[in-house]
Amino acid sequence: VLFLQIVHILNMTSAKIVSFLLHPEESLHSLQNRIEFETGISTGNQELLLETGICLDPRKPASQCVIDGVRGWDSYMVYLFDKSKTVYDGPFASRSLSDCVNYIVQDSKIQLPIPQLRKVWAEAVHYVIGLKEDYSRLFQGQRAAMLSLLRYNANLIKMKNNMVSASQQLKAKLEFFHQSIRLDLERYSDQMAYGISSEKMLKAWKEMEEKASHCAQAEDIGYLDEQIMALHTEIVELQKSPYARRQGEVMESLEQRAIDLYKQLKTRPPDHAYSDSTDMVKIIVQTVQSQDRVLKELFGHLSKLLGCKQKIIDLLPEIEVALNNIKEADNSVMQMQGKRQREIWHLLKIACTQSSSRSLVSSSLEGTASTAAAGWLPQSSSGNAAPHPLCSLAAPEDGENFADVIQENVNYLELFSSILQEVRQEQNSMMVS
């Protein structure tokens, strides 16, 4: 018997306890099928919570419902919630009266012998204690729901912080991207008249700017932030609510009064005296009324807890979508920035190539002209060129020097044309990419 494992499930939708004898190595899914048969709650809508608010792990066996050790194993509860419901409004009937207790409740002034009255009052005390314990178990179920809500809220806050951080990073990158592309467009317009121009590249840059403006929509998470803050405020109010704390003080005092009455009755001698049950019946009625009141408050508060939890469950996918949109926009902005920088460096390469080709042609033409001029000028005895009147310059014989100059210029012209052709090909390939 000591090795048997029994799990007690408190159905929070009906306030009833169902108990199951666990089979060796039984899976949680198997246990849930048995719970569905007993309670009518489908396995997909079952939420089984421990007292700490932790949901049972479907990957672990059903024995996770039972605590280790002998002490307290028979009073340990697992709390069953129906995920398809967020409002628990009863009606919740109190535990039924025994026949003898019901007899005195129907007629509290009936006279009974003291020995018989002791038995009846003992059952009455047990009934009052049971009402208080029923409330205590349901309160523990509400507390488990609150702890579960706080776990969900902690996860929500973590995801919200990640979303806000990603949104701020995207906003900073978009501001940098807009400033840099505006500067690039201005500088590009300034050099178009005398430098390199490409309508296709200019159009691509303007399209990048428009696309970056659309990416800014992903950073707008204000509507989600407002919902999260409102939900957080609601959860704080629920934590501060007096219904979040145990409200069984009246029932506890009534329990003590019932015990004291029974003790007083026990001290009376078992003679032939008779007595009525007016005082005990008053305690029973007041306890039932007190339980009805506190249960109504408890389940009203529990419904608010479950409503907040459902709001969090609905918000989590929206935050996930917002995070994915922010990440996609961030990647898009970084890709556009990298593409534009590669194009700028390609333009710089083309400009440097053109500048070097111009310098090469200019220096070649200057060297040719100076060589030709030196051939035309007569040399002095000291080796230095001396100025002479124009009539004293010797004319070139048979046009040989002019032919050399023309041929050299033709060679440089062909070289310059080939360089320009390569530059145009590189520029066209850049525009196509």
C-alpha positions as CSV (number, residue, x, y, z in Angstrom):
1,V,0.0,0.0,0.0
2,L,2.8,2.4,0.8
3,F,4.2,2.0,-2.7
4,L,0.9,2.9,-4.4
5,Q,0.9,6.3,-6.1
6,I,-2.4,8.3,-5.9
7,V,-2.9,11.7,-7.5
8,H,-5.6,14.0,-6.4
9,I,-6.9,16.4,-9.0
10,L,-9.0,19.4,-7.9
11,N,-11.2,20.4,-10.8
12,M,-11.4,24.2,-10.5
13,T,-14.4,24.4,-12.8
14,S,-16.6,22.3,-10.5
15,A,-14.7,22.5,-7.2
16,K,-14.7,18.7,-7.0
17,I,-11.8,16.4,-6.3
18,V,-11.1,13.3,-8.5
19,S,-8.4,10.8,-7.5
20,F,-6.5,8.3,-9.6
21,L,-4.3,5.4,-8.9
22,L,-1.2,5.8,-11.1
23,H,0.0,2.8,-13.0
24,P,3.8,2.2,-13.0
25,E,5.5,4.4,-15.7
26,E,2.2,5.8,-16.8
27,S,2.5,8.7,-19.1
28,L,0.9,12.1,-18.5
29,H,-1.1,11.8,-21.7
30,S,-2.6,8.5,-20.4
31,L,-3.6,10.3,-17.2
32,Q,-5.1,13.2,-19.1
33,N,-7.3,10.7,-21.0
34,R,-8.6,9.4,-17.7
35,I,-9.2,12.9,-16.5
36,E,-11.1,13.7,-19.7
37,F,-13.3,10.6,-19.1
38,E,-14.1,11.8,-15.5
39,T,-14.4,15.5,-15.9
40,G,-15.4,16.0,-19.6
41,I,-12.5,18.4,-20.2
42,S,-10.7,17.5,-23.4
43,T,-7.0,16.8,-23.1
44,G,-6.2,19.8,-25.4
45,N,-8.0,22.1,-23.0
46,Q,-6.6,20.7,-19.8
47,E,-4.1,22.8,-17.8
48,L,-2.6,20.9,-14.9
49,L,-0.8,23.2,-12.4
50,L,1.3,22.3,-9.3
51,E,1.0,24.5,-6.2
52,T,4.0,26.5,-7.4
53,G,2.1,27.5,-10.6
54,I,4.3,25.3,-12.8
55,C,2.5,23.5,-15.6
56,L,3.1,19.7,-15.8
57,D,5.6,18.7,-18.4
58,P,4.1,16.3,-21.0
59,R,7.5,14.8,-21.6
60,K,7.7,13.5,-18.1
61,P,5.7,10.5,-16.6
62,A,2.5,11.1,-14.6
63,S,4.4,10.4,-11.4
64,Q,5.5,14.0,-11.4
65,C,2.1,14.8,-9.9
66,V,3.1,13.0,-6.6
67,I,5.5,14.4,-4.2
68,D,8.3,12.3,-2.8
69,G,8.0,10.9,0.7
70,V,5.1,9.7,2.9
71,R,4.2,12.8,4.9
72,G,1.6,14.9,3.1
73,W,1.3,12.7,0.0
74,D,-2.5,12.2,0.5
75,S,-3.3,15.9,0.8
76,Y,-1.1,17.1,-2.2
77,M,-3.2,18.5,-5.0
78,V,-2.9,19.1,-8.6
79,Y,-5.2,21.8,-10.0
80,L,-7.1,21.3,-13.2
81,F,-8.1,24.3,-15.3
82,D,-10.1,24.4,-18.5
83,K,-8.2,26.6,-21.0
84,S,-11.4,27.1,-23.1
85,K,-12.9,29.1,-20.2
86,T,-11.8,32.3,-18.6
87,V,-14.9,32.9,-16.5
88,Y,-15.6,30.5,-13.5
89,D,-18.9,31.5,-12.0
90,G,-20.3,28.2,-10.6
91,P,-22.7,27.4,-9.2
92,F,-20.6,25.5,-6.7
93,A,-22.6,23.5,-4.2
94,S,-21.3,23.0,-0.7
95,R,-20.5,19.5,0.5
96,S,-23.6,17.5,1.3
97,L,-24.8,17.1,4.9
98,S,-25.0,13.7,6.6
99,D,-28.4,12.5,7.5
100,C,-28.1,13.1,11.2
101,V,-26.7,16.7,10.7
102,N,-29.4,17.4,8.2
103,Y,-31.9,16.2,10.8
104,I,-30.9,18.9,13.4
105,V,-30.6,21.5,10.7
106,Q,-34.2,20.9,9.7
107,D,-35.3,21.3,13.3
108,S,-32.7,22.9,15.5
109,K,-34.9,23.0,18.6
110,I,-35.5,19.3,18.7
111,Q,-34.4,17.7,22.1
112,L,-31.9,14.9,21.9
113,P,-30.2,12.9,24.6
114,I,-26.7,14.1,25.4
115,P,-25.0,10.8,24.2
116,Q,-26.8,11.0,20.9
117,L,-26.2,14.7,20.7
118,R,-22.5,14.2,21.0
119,K,-22.4,12.0,17.9
120,V,-24.5,14.5,15.9
121,W,-22.4,17.4,17.0
122,A,-19.2,15.6,16.2
123,E,-20.4,15.2,12.6
124,A,-21.5,18.8,12.6
125,V,-18.0,19.9,13.7
126,H,-16.5,17.7,11.0
127,Y,-18.8,19.3,8.4
128,V,-17.8,22.8,9.4
129,I,-14.1,21.9,9.3
130,G,-14.7,20.4,5.8
131,L,-16.2,23.6,4.5
132,K,-13.2,25.5,5.6
133,E,-10.8,23.0,4.1
134,D,-12.8,23.1,0.8
135,Y,-12.2,26.8,0.7
136,S,-8.5,26.5,1.6
137,R,-8.0,24.0,-1.3
138,L,-9.8,26.3,-3.8
139,F,-7.7,29.2,-2.5
140,Q,-4.6,27.3,-3.2
141,G,-5.8,26.7,-6.7
142,Q,-6.4,30.4,-7.2
143,R,-2.9,31.0,-5.8
144,A,-1.4,28.5,-8.3
145,A,-3.3,30.4,-11.1
146,M,-1.7,33.7,-9.9
147,L,1.8,32.2,-9.8
148,S,1.2,30.8,-13.3
149,L,0.1,34.2,-14.4
150,L,3.2,35.8,-13.0
151,R,5.4,33.3,-14.9
152,Y,3.6,34.2,-18.1
153,N,4.0,37.9,-17.3
154,A,7.7,37.5,-16.7
155,N,8.0,35.9,-20.1
156,L,5.9,38.7,-21.6
157,I,8.2,41.4,-20.0
158,K,11.3,39.6,-21.3
159,M,9.9,39.5,-24.9
160,K,8.7,43.1,-24.6
161,N,12.2,44.2,-23.5
162,N,13.7,42.4,-26.5
163,M,11.2,44.0,-28.8
164,V,11.9,47.5,-27.5
165,S,15.6,47.0,-27.7
166,A,15.4,45.8,-31.3
167,S,13.1,48.6,-32.2
168,Q,15.5,51.2,-30.8
169,Q,18.4,49.7,-32.7
170,L,16.4,49.7,-35.9
171,K,15.4,53.3,-35.3
172,A,19.1,54.3,-34.9
173,K,20.1,52.5,-38.0
174,L,17.3,54.1,-40.1
175,E,18.3,57.5,-38.9
176,F,22.0,56.9,-39.9
177,F,20.9,55.4,-43.2
178,H,18.7,58.4,-44.1
179,Q,21.3,60.9,-43.2
180,S,24.1,59.1,-45.1
181,I,22.0,58.5,-48.3
182,R,20.8,62.1,-48.3
183,L,24.5,63.3,-48.2
184,D,25.4,60.8,-50.9
185,L,22.6,62.0,-53.2
186,E,23.7,65.6,-52.6
187,R,27.4,64.9,-53.4
188,Y,26.4,62.8,-56.4
189,S,24.3,65.7,-57.8
190,D,27.2,68.1,-57.3
191,Q,29.6,66.0,-59.4
192,M,27.2,64.9,-62.2
193,A,28.2,67.8,-64.4
194,Y,31.9,67.0,-64.6
195,G,32.2,63.6,-63.1
196,I,30.5,60.2,-63.4
197,S,26.7,59.9,-63.8
198,S,24.3,57.0,-63.9
199,E,20.5,57.4,-64.0
200,K,20.1,53.7,-63.2
201,M,22.2,54.0,-60.0
202,L,20.5,57.2,-59.0
203,K,17.1,55.6,-59.4
204,A,18.2,52.6,-57.3
205,W,19.4,54.9,-54.5
206,K,16.1,56.8,-54.4
207,E,14.3,53.5,-54.3
208,M,16.5,52.5,-51.3
209,E,15.4,55.7,-49.5
210,E,11.7,54.9,-50.1
211,K,12.2,51.3,-49.0
212,A,13.9,52.5,-45.8
213,S,10.9,54.7,-45.1
214,H,8.7,51.7,-45.3
215,C,11.0,49.8,-43.0
216,A,10.3,52.5,-40.4
217,Q,6.8,51.0,-40.0
218,A,8.4,47.9,-38.3
219,E,9.8,50.0,-35.5
220,D,6.3,51.3,-34.6
221,I,5.4,49.1,-31.6
222,G,3.5,51.7,-29.6
223,Y,0.2,49.9,-29.8
224,L,1.8,46.7,-28.4
225,D,3.6,48.7,-25.7
226,E,0.4,50.3,-24.6
227,Q,-1.4,47.0,-24.4
228,I,1.4,45.5,-22.4
229,M,1.6,48.4,-20.0
230,A,-2.2,48.3,-19.4
231,L,-2.0,44.6,-18.8
232,H,0.9,45.0,-16.4
233,T,-1.1,47.6,-14.5
234,E,-4.1,45.2,-14.3
235,I,-1.9,42.4,-13.0
236,V,-0.4,44.7,-10.3
237,E,-4.0,45.6,-9.2
238,L,-4.9,42.0,-9.0
239,Q,-1.9,41.3,-6.8
240,K,-2.9,44.1,-4.5
241,S,-6.6,43.0,-4.4
242,P,-7.7,41.8,-1.0
243,Y,-9.2,38.8,-2.7
244,A,-5.7,37.7,-3.6
245,R,-5.3,36.9,0.1
246,R,-7.0,34.3,2.2
247,Q,-10.5,35.4,3.3
248,G,-11.2,32.4,5.6
249,E,-10.9,34.2,8.9
250,V,-14.6,34.1,9.5
251,M,-14.8,30.5,8.7
252,E,-11.8,29.8,11.0
253,S,-13.5,31.6,13.9
254,L,-16.7,29.6,13.3
255,E,-14.8,26.4,13.2
256,Q,-13.3,27.2,16.6
257,R,-16.7,28.1,18.0
258,A,-18.0,24.7,16.8
259,I,-15.1,22.9,18.4
260,D,-15.6,24.8,21.7
261,L,-19.3,23.9,21.7
262,Y,-18.5,20.3,21.2
263,K,-16.0,20.4,24.0
264,Q,-18.6,22.0,26.4
265,L,-21.0,19.2,25.5
266,K,-18.4,16.5,26.2
267,T,-17.9,17.8,29.7
268,R,-21.6,17.4,30.5
269,P,-22.4,14.2,32.4
270,P,-24.1,11.5,30.3
271,D,-27.3,11.6,32.3
272,H,-30.8,11.5,31.1
273,A,-30.8,15.2,30.2
274,Y,-31.8,16.5,26.8
275,S,-30.7,19.5,24.8
276,D,-31.3,21.2,21.5
277,S,-28.9,22.1,18.7
278,T,-29.7,25.7,18.2
279,D,-26.2,27.1,18.7
280,M,-24.6,24.4,16.5
281,V,-27.0,24.9,13.7
282,K,-26.4,28.7,13.8
283,I,-22.7,28.0,13.3
284,I,-23.4,25.6,10.4
285,V,-25.6,28.1,8.7
286,Q,-23.2,31.0,9.2
287,T,-20.3,28.8,7.9
288,V,-22.3,27.9,4.7
289,Q,-23.2,31.5,4.1
290,S,-19.6,32.6,4.7
291,Q,-18.3,30.0,2.3
292,D,-20.8,31.1,-0.4
293,R,-19.6,34.7,0.0
294,V,-15.8,34.0,-0.1
295,L,-16.2,31.5,-3.0
296,K,-18.1,34.0,-5.0
297,E,-15.2,36.5,-4.4
298,L,-12.6,33.9,-5.0
299,F,-13.9,32.8,-8.4
300,G,-14.6,36.3,-9.4
301,H,-10.9,37.1,-8.8
302,L,-9.9,33.8,-10.4
303,S,-11.8,34.8,-13.6
304,K,-9.9,38.1,-13.7
305,L,-6.6,36.2,-13.3
306,L,-7.5,33.8,-16.1
307,G,-8.6,36.7,-18.3
308,C,-5.3,38.4,-17.9
309,K,-3.5,35.2,-18.6
310,Q,-5.5,34.8,-21.9
311,K,-4.6,38.3,-22.9
312,I,-0.9,37.5,-22.4
313,I,-1.3,34.3,-24.5
314,D,-2.9,36.3,-27.2
315,L,-0.2,39.0,-27.1
316,L,2.8,36.7,-27.3
317,P,2.3,35.8,-31.0
318,E,1.8,39.4,-31.9
319,I,5.1,40.3,-30.2
320,E,6.8,37.5,-32.0
321,V,5.5,38.8,-35.3
322,A,6.7,42.3,-34.4
323,L,10.1,41.0,-33.5
324,N,10.4,39.1,-36.8
325,N,9.3,42.3,-38.8
326,I,11.9,44.4,-37.0
327,K,14.7,41.8,-37.7
328,E,13.7,41.6,-41.4
329,A,13.7,45.5,-41.6
330,D,17.1,45.6,-39.9
331,N,18.6,43.1,-42.3
332,S,17.1,45.0,-45.3
333,V,18.6,48.3,-44.1
334,M,22.0,46.8,-43.5
335,Q,22.0,45.1,-47.0
336,M,21.0,48.4,-48.7
337,Q,23.7,50.2,-46.8
338,G,26.3,47.7,-47.8
339,K,25.2,47.7,-51.4
340,R,25.4,51.5,-51.6
341,Q,28.8,51.6,-50.1
342,R,30.1,49.0,-52.6
343,E,28.7,51.1,-55.4
344,I,30.4,54.2,-54.0
345,W,33.8,52.5,-53.9
346,H,33.2,51.2,-57.4
347,L,32.6,54.8,-58.5
348,L,35.8,55.8,-56.7
349,K,37.7,53.1,-58.6
350,I,36.4,54.3,-61.9
351,A,37.2,58.0,-61.1
352,C,40.7,57.1,-60.1
353,T,41.2,55.1,-63.3
354,Q,40.0,58.0,-65.4
355,S,42.2,60.4,-63.5
356,S,45.3,58.3,-63.9
357,S,44.7,57.8,-67.7
358,R,44.3,61.6,-68.1
359,S,47.6,62.2,-66.3
360,L,49.4,59.6,-68.4
361,V,48.2,61.1,-71.7
362,S,49.0,64.6,-70.6
363,S,52.5,63.8,-69.5
364,S,53.2,61.9,-72.7
365,L,52.0,64.8,-74.9
366,E,54.2,67.2,-72.9
367,G,57.3,65.0,-73.3
368,T,56.7,64.7,-77.1
369,A,56.4,68.4,-77.5
370,S,59.5,69.1,-75.6
371,T,61.4,66.5,-77.6
372,A,60.3,68.0,-80.9
373,A,61.1,71.5,-79.8
374,A,64.6,70.4,-78.7
375,G,65.2,68.9,-82.1
376,W,64.3,72.2,-83.8
377,L,66.6,74.3,-81.6
378,P,70.4,74.6,-82.4
379,Q,72.9,73.7,-79.8
380,S,75.5,76.1,-78.5
381,S,79.1,75.1,-78.0
382,S,78.4,74.8,-74.2
383,G,75.6,72.3,-74.8
384,N,72.9,74.8,-73.7
385,A,70.1,76.0,-76.0
386,A,70.6,79.6,-77.0
387,P,67.7,81.8,-78.2
388,H,67.8,82.7,-81.9
389,P,65.7,84.8,-84.2
390,L,62.9,83.0,-86.0
391,C,64.7,83.4,-89.4
392,S,67.8,81.6,-88.1
393,L,65.9,78.4,-87.1
394,A,66.8,75.5,-89.3
395,A,63.8,73.9,-91.0
396,P,63.4,70.2,-90.6
397,E,64.6,68.1,-93.5
398,D,62.0,66.2,-95.5
399,G,59.4,66.4,-92.7
400,E,61.0,63.5,-90.8
401,N,60.5,65.1,-87.3
402,F,56.8,65.9,-88.0
403,A,56.1,62.3,-89.0
404,D,57.6,61.0,-85.8
405,V,55.5,63.3,-83.6
406,I,52.3,62.3,-85.4
407,Q,53.0,58.6,-85.1
408,E,53.7,58.9,-81.4
409,N,50.5,60.9,-80.9
410,V,48.5,58.2,-82.8
411,N,50.0,55.5,-80.5
412,Y,49.0,57.4,-77.4
413,L,45.5,58.1,-78.7
414,E,45.0,54.3,-79.3
415,L,46.2,53.7,-75.7
416,F,43.9,56.3,-74.3
417,S,40.9,54.9,-76.3
418,S,41.6,51.4,-74.9
419,I,41.7,52.7,-71.4
420,L,38.4,54.6,-71.9
421,Q,36.8,51.4,-73.3
422,E,37.8,49.4,-70.2
423,V,36.4,52.1,-67.9
424,R,33.1,52.1,-69.8
425,Q,32.8,48.3,-69.5
426,E,33.4,48.5,-65.8
427,Q,30.8,51.2,-65.4
428,N,28.3,49.3,-67.4
429,S,28.9,46.1,-65.4
430,M,28.4,48.1,-62.2
431,M,25.1,49.5,-63.4
432,V,23.8,46.1,-64.4
433,S,24.6,44.7,-60.9
